[in-house]
Amino acid sequence: MNFSAWLHLMVMLVQLWPCSSSTLNSSIQNTVQSFTAARRVKRAWLWEPLFVTEEQISLDIVYVGQLKTDLDKQDGNLKYILTGEGAGSIFVIDEYSGKIYVTQKLDREKKPFYILRAQAINRSTQLPVEPGSEFIIKVRDINDNKPQFLDGPYVATVPEMSPEGTSVTQVTATDGDDPSYGNNARLLYSLVQGQPYFSVEPTTGVIRMASQMDRETKDQYLVIIQAKDMVGQPGAFSATATVTINLSDVNDNPPKFPQRLYYMSVSEDAPVGTTVGKVFAEDSDVGDNAAMDYFIEGDSSDVFDIITNSETQEGIILLKKRVDYERRRRYSIQAKAVNRYIDERFLKEGPFEDTTIVKINVEDADEPPVFTSESYVMEIDEGAARGSMVGAVTARDPDDDNSPVRYSIVHSTYLKRLFSINEHNGTIITTEPLDREIVSWHNITVTATETRNPEKISEANVYVHVLDVNDNAPEFPKKYETFVCENAVSGQLIQSISAVDKDDSAEGHHFYFSLARETTNGSHFTVKDNQDNTAGIFTEKSGFRRQEQVFFYLPILIEDNGIPPLTSTNTLTVTVCDCDTEVNTFYCRYGAFMYSLGLSTEALVAVLACILIFLVFFLAIVAIRQQKKKKTPFSEKVEEFRENIVSYDDEGGGEEDTEAFDISALRTRAVMRTHKPRKKVVSEIQSLYRQSLQVGPDSAIFRQFISEKLEEANTDPSVPPYDSLQTYAFEGTGSLAGSLSSLGSNSSDMDQNYDYLADWGPHFKQLAGMYTSHRSVGD
């Protein structure tokens, strides 16, 4: 490092050193001068540290310092040149002596230092005698800026009753002067307004509590803080800031009742939930700290209740239970208000609650009659005679005048027919016998009305339970269909039976089954009681003959376990069936039915055969009609022709009128066919009929006949363009009876032979007999 660079570094240290002591600056300056003197023997720049004080120029120019090189012989041969920031405008140099002058006022707050460069040249050669050197001119600070509170005005909040020394907030002021030089930027805080409640730390600006304060006394304070620079020395600048300090609430006050005694009243006819009155306890606190709950102390808490209105903080006294003027006319209750949220720091101040006395008077009112019970339950045996007593209700007028009461039943007309009540004494009697099996419980509404004030009415419910009496005998639960085969053996079970009883048994029903005594001897059947409310019907003998007896009627005796027991006789009908190895129950049922109508087995077979034949013919007719409803292959063309039908209003002139319209023009060339002359249908039918007895449907003759008829119908232009009925007298040979058609036959039905019906089996035996007898009569 050359000397000029070292000297430059030292000047920079002087400028930037954070100490404001002039002694330290002098020491550094002396050190620089000593090094300068020690290096005079070498080629180097020589100058003292350069400073200029801001805002202090009273003359045109102010001397700042001098630049000098050790090569300067003071003969005027060297020329000093100054370049850099502000050179030539703010700073000028004497080119012969190297002295530097400032020509303008400087502001450190705008620019604290300037960087310049010194150059020495030979006037004759205009060449530098040594390398140029850079140096700094520092603007020295003066106290020309006032302190400022940039964040004001300030607002702070602190809880009331905070202890002394509690921090409230901090205020901070700024100063534009140089904090590293002198005391120009060193601030000192003081309290202008706010004693003796607050204090401020001089160096930090922290505001603290100086004493405990009560929000209920005063909840806001205005504090003024002053900041001075130069540590408050004479000539210092100052500024003030306003701080608004609010005291927040804490729960340091208990609730207080402004009244020690309240008077209220309530009518005895007031319903439960009626508002009796309100009480209010005052609390100096606010918000949640003033929230409170109300309570009722003492024995009256079962008659009255109190709730808290969260919005108004009032205690609302409610009627919890109906009051009676005749029983008690005055109540005295104690209401208590307790803070909902307690601050443990202030428990020593005392309990945060208060009490007051509330006296409530009960006012007399005309009350409706009162029943001795809200509901009554009565019992009566079913079947009790008309006018039987069910029970009695009682009501009285609770008022002092004790008005007489009149009773009545207000319910449906149906119940009025079953019950009535004595309007004077409340006795309920029956007007009709009751049947438990129809209705076991009856609900009655009874009213009691004051005779002196009919508007006062009370109601009570009466529940009448109809007690069961064993008045219904047991019976079969359904109608049994019992059958026994002719080949049944002795001891065979043919039916299981049970019983039902409409009565109600407390111990459960138990039925006993047996045959009636008059049929016990000589009966073909016996009854076995299973002891589980069921019984079995067994055969007493082997073999039954339907021709001798079709039905047996068994009188079954059923007895219940009621008190007294009731017995009924139920008839069980047993039908004898002609059974094979497997009993055909269906046939047996209908056989018995036909027998009851007086028909024999042969007649039954004939009837069933006729029904079967009728069904066959019916199904054939239905099939034919369904076939006719199907469309022919030419239905599309027929519909197309029908769309072109022309209507005429005149009547026409007979056959000559057919020339008026050529219907063959309606046909397209695609469907025109070669006309073939018709054959004689009658002769063909007769011949084909004779062949039909030998020719089946699959013969070639049959197919040829059908094809010709179809082709003829399709190609005949004289046939109208709509469906026509074609008759084919060709039945085929599929039936054993041959053809039944009368076409081509010259004989009547009387000439027919029906002997073949006898070969159709036993089902057609009667039919064959009818036709055979008919033929004999005809003969």
Secondary structure in CASP SS format (residue, H / E / C, confidence):
PFRMAT SS
TARGET T0000
AUTHOR 0000-0000-0000
METHOD secondary structure of the structure
MODEL  1
M C 1.00
N C 1.00
F H 1.00
S H 1.00
A H 1.00
W H 1.00
L H 1.00
H H 1.00
L H 1.00
M H 1.00
V H 1.00
M H 1.00
L H 1.00
V H 1.00
Q H 1.00
L H 1.00
W C 1.00
P C 1.00
C C 1.00
S C 1.00
S C 1.00
S H 1.00
T H 1.00
L H 1.00
N H 1.00
S H 1.00
S H 1.00
I H 1.00
Q H 1.00
N H 1.00
T H 1.00
V H 1.00
Q H 1.00
S H 1.00
F H 1.00
T H 1.00
A H 1.00
A H 1.00
R C 1.00
R C 1.00
V C 1.00
K C 1.00
R C 1.00
A C 1.00
W E 1.00
L E 1.00
W C 1.00
E C 1.00
P C 1.00
L C 1.00
F E 1.00
V E 1.00
T E 1.00
E C 1.00
E C 1.00
Q C 1.00
I C 1.00
S C 1.00
L C 1.00
D C 1.00
I C 1.00
V E 1.00
Y E 1.00
V E 1.00
G E 1.00
Q E 1.00
L C 1.00
K E 1.00
T E 1.00
D C 1.00
L C 1.00
D C 1.00
K C 1.00
Q C 1.00
D C 1.00
G C 1.00
N C 1.00
L E 1.00
K E 1.00
Y E 1.00
I E 1.00
L E 1.00
T E 1.00
G E 1.00
E C 1.00
G C 1.00
A E 1.00
G C 1.00
S C 1.00
I C 1.00
F E 1.00
V E 1.00
I E 1.00
D C 1.00
E C 1.00
Y C 1.00
S C 1.00
G C 1.00
K E 1.00
I E 1.00
Y E 1.00
V E 1.00
T C 1.00
Q C 1.00
K C 1.00
L C 1.00
D C 1.00
R C 1.00
E C 1.00
K C 1.00
K C 1.00
P C 1.00
F E 1.00
Y E 1.00
I E 1.00
L E 1.00
R E 1.00
A E 1.00
Q E 1.00
A E 1.00
I E 1.00
N E 1.00
R C 1.00
S C 1.00
T C 1.00
Q C 1.00
L C 1.00
P E 1.00
V C 1.00
E C 1.00
P C 1.00
G C 1.00
S E 1.00
E E 1.00
F E 1.00
I E 1.00
I E 1.00
K E 1.00
V E 1.00
R E 1.00
D C 1.00
I C 1.00
N C 1.00
D C 1.00
N C 1.00
K C 1.00
P C 1.00
Q E 1.00
F C 1.00
L C 1.00
D C 1.00
G C 1.00
P C 1.00
Y E 1.00
V E 1.00
A E 1.00
T E 1.00
V E 1.00
P E 1.00
E C 1.00
M C 1.00
S C 1.00
P C 1.00
E C 1.00
G C 1.00
T C 1.00
S E 1.00
V E 1.00
T E 1.00
Q E 1.00
V C 1.00
T C 1.00
A C 1.00
T E 1.00
D C 1.00
G C 1.00
D C 1.00
D C 1.00
P C 1.00
S C 1.00
Y C 1.00
G C 1.00
N C 1.00
N C 1.00
A C 1.00
R C 1.00
L C 1.00
L E 1.00
Y E 1.00
S E 1.00
L E 1.00
V E 1.00
Q E 1.00
G C 1.00
Q C 1.00
P C 1.00
Y C 1.00
F E 1.00
S E 1.00
V E 1.00
E C 1.00
P C 1.00
T C 1.00
T C 1.00
G C 1.00
V E 1.00
I E 1.00
R E 1.00
M E 1.00
A C 1.00
S C 1.00
Q C 1.00
M C 1.00
D C 1.00
R C 1.00
E C 1.00
T C 1.00
K C 1.00
D C 1.00
Q E 1.00
Y E 1.00
L E 1.00
V E 1.00
I E 1.00
I E 1.00
Q E 1.00
A E 1.00
K E 1.00
D C 1.00
M H 1.00
V H 1.00
G H 1.00
Q C 1.00
P C 1.00
G C 1.00
A C 1.00
F C 1.00
S E 1.00
A E 1.00
T E 1.00
A E 1.00
T E 1.00
V E 1.00
T E 1.00
I E 1.00
N E 1.00
L E 1.00
S E 1.00
D C 1.00
V C 1.00
N C 1.00
D C 1.00
N C 1.00
P C 1.00
P C 1.00
K E 1.00
F C 1.00
P C 1.00
Q C 1.00
R C 1.00
L E 1.00
Y E 1.00
Y E 1.00
M E 1.00
S E 1.00
V E 1.00
S E 1.00
E C 1.00
D C 1.00
A C 1.00
P C 1.00
V C 1.00
G C 1.00
T C 1.00
T E 1.00
V E 1.00
G E 1.00
K E 1.00
V E 1.00
F E 1.00
A C 1.00
E E 1.00
D C 1.00
S C 1.00
D C 1.00
V C 1.00
G H 1.00
D H 1.00
N H 1.00
A H 1.00
A C 1.00
M E 1.00
D E 1.00
Y E 1.00
F E 1.00
I E 1.00
E E 1.00
G C 1.00
D H 1.00
S H 1.00
S H 1.00
D H 1.00
V C 1.00
F E 1.00
D E 1.00
I E 1.00
I E 1.00
T E 1.00
N C 1.00
S C 1.00
E C 1.00
T C 1.00
Q C 1.00
E E 1.00
G E 1.00
I E 1.00
I E 1.00
L E 1.00
L E 1.00
K C 1.00
K C 1.00
R C 1.00
V C 1.00
D C 1.00
Y C 1.00
E C 1.00
R C 1.00
R C 1.00
R C 1.00
R E 1.00
Y E 1.00
S E 1.00
I E 1.00
Q E 1.00
A E 1.00
K E 1.00
A E 1.00
V E 1.00
N E 1.00
R C 1.00
Y C 1.00
I C 1.00
D C 1.00
E H 1.00
R H 1.00
F H 1.00
L H 1.00
K H 1.00
E H 1.00
G C 1.00
P C 1.00
F C 1.00
E E 1.00
D E 1.00
T E 1.00
T E 1.00
I E 1.00
V E 1.00
K E 1.00
I E 1.00
N E 1.00
V E 1.00
E E 1.00
D C 1.00
A C 1.00
D C 1.00
E C 1.00
P C 1.00
P C 1.00
V E 1.00
F E 1.00
T C 1.00
S C 1.00
E C 1.00
S E 1.00
Y E 1.00
V E 1.00
M E 1.00
E E 1.00
I E 1.00
D E 1.00
E C 1.00
G C 1.00
A C 1.00
A C 1.00
R C 1.00
G C 1.00
S C 1.00
M E 1.00
V E 1.00
G E 1.00
A E 1.00
V C 1.00
T C 1.00
A E 1.00
R E 1.00
D C 1.00
P C 1.00
D C 1.00
D C 1.00
D C 1.00
N C 1.00
S C 1.00
P C 1.00
V E 1.00
R E 1.00
Y E 1.00
S E 1.00
I E 1.00
V C 1.00
H C 1.00
S C 1.00
T H 1.00
Y H 1.00
L H 1.00
K H 1.00
R H 1.00
L H 1.00
F E 1.00
S E 1.00
I E 1.00
N C 1.00
E C 1.00
H C 1.00
N C 1.00
G C 1.00
T E 1.00
I E 1.00
I E 1.00
T E 1.00
T C 1.00
E C 1.00
P C 1.00
L C 1.00
D C 1.00
R C 1.00
E C 1.00
I C 1.00
V C 1.00
S C 1.00
W E 1.00
H E 1.00
N E 1.00
I E 1.00
T E 1.00
V E 1.00
T E 1.00
A E 1.00
T E 1.00
E E 1.00
T C 1.00
R C 1.00
N C 1.00
P C 1.00
E C 1.00
K C 1.00
I E 1.00
S E 1.00
E E 1.00
A E 1.00
N E 1.00
V E 1.00
Y E 1.00
V E 1.00
H E 1.00
V E 1.00
L E 1.00
D C 1.00
V C 1.00
N C 1.00
D C 1.00
N C 1.00
A C 1.00
P C 1.00
E E 1.00
F C 1.00
P C 1.00
K C 1.00
K C 1.00
Y C 1.00
E C 1.00
T E 1.00
F E 1.00
V E 1.00
C E 1.00
E C 1.00
N C 1.00
A C 1.00
V C 1.00
S C 1.00
G C 1.00
Q C 1.00
L E 1.00
I E 1.00
Q E 1.00
S E 1.00
I E 1.00
S E 1.00
A C 1.00
V E 1.00
D C 1.00
K C 1.00
D C 1.00
D C 1.00
S C 1.00
A C 1.00
E C 1.00
G C 1.00
H C 1.00
H C 1.00
F C 1.00
Y E 1.00
F E 1.00
S E 1.00
L E 1.00
A C 1.00
R H 1.00
E H 1.00
T H 1.00
T C 1.00
N C 1.00
G C 1.00
S C 1.00
H C 1.00
F E 1.00
T E 1.00
V E 1.00
K E 1.00
D E 1.00
N C 1.00
Q C 1.00
D C 1.00
N C 1.00
T E 1.00
A E 1.00
G E 1.00
I E 1.00
F E 1.00
T E 1.00
E C 1.00
K C 1.00
S C 1.00
G C 1.00
F C 1.00
R C 1.00
R C 1.00
Q C 1.00
E C 1.00
Q C 1.00
V C 1.00
F E 1.00
F E 1.00
Y E 1.00
L E 1.00
P E 1.00
I E 1.00
L E 1.00
I E 1.00
E E 1.00
D C 1.00
N C 1.00
G C 1.00
I C 1.00
P C 1.00
P C 1.00
L C 1.00
T E 1.00
S E 1.00
T E 1.00
N E 1.00
T E 1.00
L E 1.00
T E 1.00
V E 1.00
T E 1.00
V E 1.00
C E 1.00
D C 1.00
C C 1.00
D C 1.00
T C 1.00
E C 1.00
V C 1.00
N C 1.00
T H 1.00
F H 1.00
Y H 1.00
C H 1.00
R H 1.00
Y H 1.00
G H 1.00
A H 1.00
F H 1.00
M H 1.00
Y H 1.00
S H 1.00
L C 1.00
G C 1.00
L C 1.00
S C 1.00
T H 1.00
E H 1.00
A H 1.00
L H 1.00
V H 1.00
A H 1.00
V H 1.00
L H 1.00
A H 1.00
C H 1.00
I H 1.00
L H 1.00
I H 1.00
F H 1.00
L H 1.00
V H 1.00
F H 1.00
F H 1.00
L H 1.00
A H 1.00
I H 1.00
V H 1.00
A H 1.00
I H 1.00
R H 1.00
Q H 1.00
Q H 1.00
K H 1.00
K H 1.00
K C 1.00
K C 1.00
T C 1.00
P C 1.00
F C 1.00
S H 1.00
E H 1.00
K H 1.00
V H 1.00
E H 1.00
E H 1.00
F H 1.00
R H 1.00
E C 1.00
N C 1.00
I C 1.00
V C 1.00
S C 1.00
Y C 1.00
D C 1.00
D C 1.00
E C 1.00
G C 1.00
G C 1.00
G H 1.00
E H 1.00
E H 1.00
D H 1.00
T H 1.00
E H 1.00
A H 1.00
F C 1.00
D C 1.00
I H 1.00
S H 1.00
A H 1.00
L H 1.00
R C 1.00
T C 1.00
R C 1.00
A C 1.00
V C 1.00
M C 1.00
R C 1.00
T C 1.00
H C 1.00
K C 1.00
P C 1.00
R C 1.00
K C 1.00
K C 1.00
V H 1.00
V H 1.00
S H 1.00
E H 1.00
I H 1.00
Q H 1.00
S H 1.00
L H 1.00
Y H 1.00
R H 1.00
Q H 1.00
S H 1.00
L C 1.00
Q C 1.00
V C 1.00
G C 1.00
P C 1.00
D C 1.00
S C 1.00
A H 1.00
I H 1.00
F H 1.00
R H 1.00
Q H 1.00
F H 1.00
I H 1.00
S H 1.00
E H 1.00
K H 1.00
L H 1.00
E H 1.00
E H 1.00
A H 1.00
N H 1.00
T H 1.00
D C 1.00
P C 1.00
S C 1.00
V C 1.00
P C 1.00
P C 1.00
Y C 1.00
D C 1.00
S C 1.00
L C 1.00
Q C 1.00
T C 1.00
Y C 1.00
A C 1.00
F C 1.00
E C 1.00
G C 1.00
T C 1.00
G C 1.00
S C 1.00
L C 1.00
A C 1.00
G C 1.00
S C 1.00
L C 1.00
S C 1.00
S C 1.00
L C 1.00
G C 1.00
S C 1.00
N C 1.00
S C 1.00
S C 1.00
D H 1.00
M H 1.00
D H 1.00
Q C 1.00
N C 1.00
Y C 1.00
D H 1.00
Y H 1.00
L H 1.00
A H 1.00
D H 1.00
W H 1.00
G C 1.00
P H 1.00
H H 1.00
F H 1.00
K H 1.00
Q H 1.00
L H 1.00
A H 1.00
G H 1.00
M H 1.00
Y H 1.00
T H 1.00
S H 1.00
H H 1.00
R H 1.00
S H 1.00
V H 1.00
G H 1.00
D C 1.00
END
